[in-house]
Amino acid sequence: MRLEPRPARSAAASILWPAGAILATVVFSSLLVMIAGASPLTVFWLVLKGAAGSQFALLETLTRATPLIFTGLAVAVAFRAKLWNIGAEAQLYLGAVMTVVIGTGAVTLPSAGLIPLIMIAAMLTGALALLGPAILKTKFGVDEVVTTLLLNFIVLLFVSMLLEGLLKDPMGLGWPQSRRVIEEAQLPRLIKGKRLHFGFVLAIASAIVVWVIMKKTTLGYEMRAVGHNAEAARFAGIPVNRVIVKTALLSGGLAALAGFSEVAGLKGNLTLDLSPGYGYTGIVVAMLAMLNPLGVIAAAIFVAGIFVGADAMSRSANVPSYIAEVMVATSLLTMVAAIMLMRYRVRWR
C-alpha cells in the first residue's frame, strides 16, 4: 500500500469525507452504547436533549464552548503554519495566573480600563510562553511537540506552587485557591442569573478576527505558505522563522484568553482544576474544524454539547458519561483519517 497525492480536491470531497468521519464516529459510538445495554437512538436523543433541550442546557453548552473556542483557535493558528502547539493548557493557566495577579486588586481602575488591561497582560503571558519553544524550533531545530507538551506539566507545578504560596487565599480555609478577582475585573453575564458570560462574545469576535488575519492579510498568507511548504516559502522570500515566531505569539495569546475568560467570567478565582483539559480538547476542536477559524466555533459548540449532554444522559440512561470522551477521541481519529484521504489516494500493489 502506498499513498499518492491527489492532483485536486473537489468541493464534494471536502464535504463527503468529513461527513463520513462523523458517520463513522456515530457508528462506533453506537456499538459501545449497545454493549453497555442501551439503545443508541435513546442515548443520542438524551445527549441532544441534555445539550440543547432547554434554555439552561443550551446556555451551559455555550459556556463550556467558550474556552474551547479560544484553545481551538490557538491550535488552528499554530497548526496552519505547522507549528505543533500542544501546550495550550499551559498557556491557558498562565493567562489565568496573570488575570488573578492583576484582577485581585493590584491595579485600581474601572471595568472599562481594567478588563482590557488584564486581557492584554494575559495574552502577552501566553504569547511569551510559546515564544520559547518557537525560538528553540527556529534556532536549534528542537521539536516543539516535546517542548510544548512538557511545558504543560511545568506550568501546572508552577501554578500549584503559587496556590500554596504567593497567590493562596488566606480566607480559603487551607484550600489551594487564589483570592477572587474584584468586581471591576469580572466579565458581565449575558443573561442575569445564568452562567453564560461576555467571554463567549469575546470568543466569537476572536474567531472572526483570526479568520480575517488568515484570509485577508499578508501574515495569514505567509502562515499558509509556510504551512504548505516551508522551503518553497523561504525560496520565495518569505522570512519563515519570523513567521513562525509571529504565529507562536498569536497562538499563545489566544490560548491565554481561555484562562482569562474562565477566571474573569465564570470561576472568579484560580484553582488547579480550572481546566478539565481544555488545552488538549482544543486540538480536537481545531481538527474537526479543519483549521478553519470560523469552523472552530461550530466544532467547539459540538464538542461542548457532547460533554454537557453526556452528563445529563448518564443520569437517565445508566450509560457512563465517559462515552463522551470516547466520541470526541473517535471523532478526532476519523477526522484525521478523512483529511489524509482528501489529500492522498491509496494505491495497492
C-alpha positions in Angstrom: 0.0 0.0 0.0 1.2 3.5 -0.8 -0.2 7.0 -0.7 -0.2 9.3 -3.8 -1.1 13.0 -3.6 -4.4 13.8 -5.2 -4.0 16.2 -8.1 -7.0 18.3 -7.0 -9.7 18.2 -4.3 -13.3 18.6 -5.3 -15.9 20.6 -3.3 -17.9 17.3 -2.9 -14.9 15.6 -1.4 -14.4 18.4 1.1 -17.9 17.7 2.3 -18.2 13.9 2.0 -15.0 12.9 3.7 -15.7 14.9 6.9 -19.4 13.7 6.8 -18.1 10.2 6.6 -15.8 10.8 9.6 -18.8 11.9 11.7 -20.8 8.9 10.5 -18.0 6.6 11.4 -17.9 8.2 14.9 -21.7 7.7 15.3 -21.5 4.0 14.2 -18.6 3.2 16.6 -20.2 5.0 19.5 -23.5 3.2 18.8 -21.7 -0.2 19.1 -20.3 0.9 22.5 -23.7 2.1 23.7 -25.3 -1.3 22.7 -22.5 -3.1 24.6 -23.5 -1.0 27.6 -27.0 -2.4 27.2 -28.8 0.8 26.0 -30.5 1.9 22.8 -28.2 4.2 20.6 -31.2 6.2 19.4 -32.3 6.8 23.0 -28.8 7.7 24.2 -28.1 10.1 21.3 -31.6 11.8 21.8 -30.8 12.2 25.5 -27.4 13.7 24.7 -29.0 16.2 22.3 -31.7 17.0 24.8 -29.2 17.4 27.6 -27.1 19.8 25.4 -29.8 21.9 23.8 -33.2 20.7 25.1 -33.8 23.8 27.3 -32.5 27.3 27.8 -30.4 26.1 30.7 -28.9 23.3 28.7 -28.1 25.5 25.7 -26.5 28.2 27.8 -24.4 25.5 29.6 -23.2 24.2 26.3 -22.2 27.7 25.1 -20.5 28.3 28.5 -18.5 25.1 28.1 -17.7 26.0 24.5 -16.2 29.4 25.3 -12.7 28.2 26.4 -12.8 25.6 23.7 -13.2 28.3 21.0 -10.1 30.1 22.4 -7.9 26.9 22.6 -9.3 25.7 19.3 -8.3 29.0 17.6 -4.8 28.8 19.2 -4.3 25.3 17.9 -5.7 26.1 14.4 -3.5 29.2 14.0 -0.3 27.2 15.0 -1.1 24.1 13.0 -1.8 26.2 9.9 1.9 27.2 9.9 2.9 23.6 11.0 3.9 24.8 14.5 2.7 21.9 16.6 1.5 23.7 19.7 0.5 21.0 22.2 0.9 23.5 25.1 -2.4 25.4 25.0 -3.1 24.0 28.5 0.0 25.7 29.9 -0.8 29.0 28.1 -4.4 28.8 29.4 -3.2 28.5 33.0 -0.6 31.3 32.6 -3.3 33.6 31.3 -5.4 32.7 34.4 -2.5 33.4 36.7 -2.0 36.9 35.2 -5.7 37.5 35.5 -5.6 36.8 39.2 -2.4 38.7 39.8 -3.8 41.9 38.3 -7.5 41.3 39.0 -7.4 40.8 42.7 -6.6 44.5 43.4 -3.1 45.0 42.2 -4.4 47.7 39.9 -7.3 50.0 40.6 -9.3 51.0 37.5 -12.9 51.0 36.4 -14.0 47.9 34.5 -13.7 49.7 31.1 -9.9 50.1 31.7 -9.1 47.1 34.0 -10.6 44.3 31.9 -8.7 45.3 28.6 -5.5 45.7 30.7 -5.9 42.1 32.1 -6.7 40.8 28.7 -3.6 42.3 27.2 -1.4 41.1 30.1 -2.8 37.6 29.9 -2.3 37.4 26.1 1.3 38.6 26.5 2.0 36.0 29.1 0.6 33.2 26.9 2.5 34.5 23.9 5.8 34.6 25.8 5.1 31.0 27.0 5.0 29.8 23.4 7.8 32.1 22.3 10.5 29.9 24.0 9.6 26.7 22.1 9.2 28.7 18.9 12.8 30.1 19.2 14.1 26.6 20.1 12.5 25.3 17.0 13.7 28.0 14.6 17.2 28.4 16.0 18.2 24.9 17.2 15.7 22.6 15.5 14.2 21.4 18.8 10.9 19.6 18.3 8.2 21.9 19.6 5.9 18.9 20.3 8.2 17.9 23.1 8.8 21.3 24.5 5.2 22.5 24.5 3.9 19.2 25.9 6.4 19.2 28.7 5.6 22.9 29.4 2.1 21.8 30.4 3.4 19.9 33.4 5.9 22.5 34.3 3.3 25.2 34.4 0.8 23.1 36.4 3.5 22.6 39.0 4.3 26.3 39.0 0.6 27.1 39.5 0.4 24.6 42.3 3.4 26.3 44.0 1.7 29.7 43.6 -1.6 28.5 45.0 0.3 27.1 48.1 2.3 30.3 48.4 2.1 33.8 46.9 -1.4 33.5 45.4 -3.1 31.5 48.2 -6.3 32.9 49.6 -5.8 33.5 53.3 -9.6 33.1 53.7 -9.7 29.8 51.8 -9.6 27.5 54.8 -6.4 26.0 53.6 -7.8 25.1 50.2 -5.3 25.7 47.4 -7.0 28.5 45.6 -6.4 32.2 44.9 -8.4 35.1 46.1 -11.4 36.1 44.0 -10.9 38.8 41.4 -12.6 42.1 42.3 -15.9 43.1 40.7 -14.3 45.5 38.3 -12.3 42.7 36.8 -15.2 40.4 36.2 -16.8 39.9 32.8 -20.6 40.6 32.9 -23.1 37.8 32.4 -25.0 37.9 29.2 -28.2 36.7 30.9 -28.9 37.7 34.5 -28.8 34.7 36.8 -27.2 32.4 34.2 -23.5 31.3 33.8 -23.0 32.4 30.2 -20.8 35.4 30.3 -19.3 38.0 27.9 -16.3 35.8 27.3 -18.5 33.9 24.7 -18.9 37.1 22.7 -15.2 37.8 23.0 -14.5 34.2 21.7 -16.8 34.8 18.7 -15.1 38.1 18.0 -11.7 36.5 18.2 -12.7 33.8 15.7 -13.8 36.5 13.2 -10.6 38.5 13.8 -8.4 35.4 13.3 -10.4 34.5 10.1 -9.7 38.0 8.7 -6.0 37.6 9.6 -5.8 34.2 8.0 -7.7 35.1 4.8 -7.1 38.8 4.2 -3.7 39.8 5.5 -0.1 39.3 4.4 0.7 37.5 7.7 -2.1 35.0 7.0 -0.8 34.3 3.5 2.7 33.8 4.9 1.4 31.4 7.6 -0.4 29.3 5.0 2.6 29.3 2.7 5.0 28.2 5.5 2.5 25.5 6.4 2.2 24.2 2.9 5.9 24.1 2.2 8.5 26.0 4.3 11.3 25.5 1.9 9.3 26.8 -1.0 8.2 29.8 1.1 11.8 30.5 2.1 12.8 30.4 -1.6 10.0 32.9 -2.4 11.5 35.3 0.1 9.2 34.7 3.0 11.0 35.0 6.3 10.0 31.6 7.6 11.5 31.9 11.1 9.9 35.3 11.7 6.5 34.0 10.5 6.8 31.0 13.0 7.6 33.4 15.8 4.6 35.6 14.9 2.4 32.6 14.7 3.6 31.4 18.1 2.8 34.8 19.7 -0.7 34.8 18.3 -1.4 31.2 19.2 -0.1 31.6 22.8 -2.1 34.8 23.3 -5.4 33.1 22.1 -4.9 30.2 24.4 -4.3 32.5 27.4 -7.6 34.2 26.7 -9.3 30.9 27.6 -7.7 31.2 31.1 -8.7 34.8 31.4 -12.3 34.1 30.4 -12.7 31.2 32.8 -11.4 33.2 35.8 -12.9 36.6 35.0 -16.1 35.4 33.5 -17.0 32.1 35.3 -15.0 30.8 38.2 -13.8 34.1 39.8 -10.6 32.6 41.1 -7.8 30.2 40.2 -7.6 26.6 41.2 -5.7 23.6 39.9 -8.9 22.2 38.4 -9.7 25.3 36.4 -9.3 23.4 33.2 -10.5 19.8 32.7 -8.2 19.6 29.7 -9.5 22.5 27.5 -6.0 22.9 26.0 -5.9 19.3 24.8 -9.5 19.3 23.7 -8.7 22.4 21.6 -6.7 20.1 19.4 -9.8 18.0 18.7 -11.8 21.2 18.0 -9.2 22.6 15.6 -9.0 19.3 13.7 -12.8 18.9 13.5 -12.9 22.5 12.1 -10.2 21.5 9.6 -8.2 24.5 11.0 -10.9 27.0 9.8 -11.2 29.8 12.4 -15.0 30.1 11.8 -15.4 26.4 11.8 -13.8 26.3 15.3 -17.0 28.0 16.6 -19.2 25.2 15.4 -16.7 22.5 16.4 -16.4 23.9 19.9 -20.1 24.0 20.4 -20.4 20.5 19.0 -17.8 19.1 21.4 -19.1 21.1 24.4 -22.6 19.8 23.6 -21.4 16.2 23.7 -19.8 16.7 27.1 -22.8 18.6 28.6 -25.3 16.3 27.0 -23.5 13.1 28.1 -23.6 14.3 31.8 -27.4 14.6 31.5 -27.7 11.3 29.5 -25.8 9.2 32.0 -28.3 10.0 34.8 -31.2 8.9 32.6 -29.9 6.0 30.5 -27.5 4.5 33.0 -24.7 4.7 30.5 -21.3 6.1 31.7 -20.7 9.7 30.8 -17.2 8.6 29.6 -18.9 7.8 26.3 -18.5 11.5 25.6 -14.7 11.2 25.8 -14.8 8.2 23.5 -16.9 10.0 21.0 -14.6 13.1 21.0 -11.5 10.9 20.7 -13.0 8.8 17.9 -14.1 11.9 16.0 -10.5 13.2 16.1 -9.1 10.0 14.7 -11.7 9.7 12.0 -11.3 13.3 11.0 -7.5 13.0 10.8 -8.1 9.9 8.5 -10.6 11.9 6.4 -8.2 14.8 6.0 -5.5 12.4 4.9 -7.7 10.7 2.4 -8.8 14.0 1.0 -5.2 14.8 0.2 -3.9 11.4 -0.7 -5.1 8.5 -2.8 -4.5 4.9 -1.5 -2.8 2.6 -4.1 -2.4 -1.1 -3.6 0.3 -3.1 -5.3 
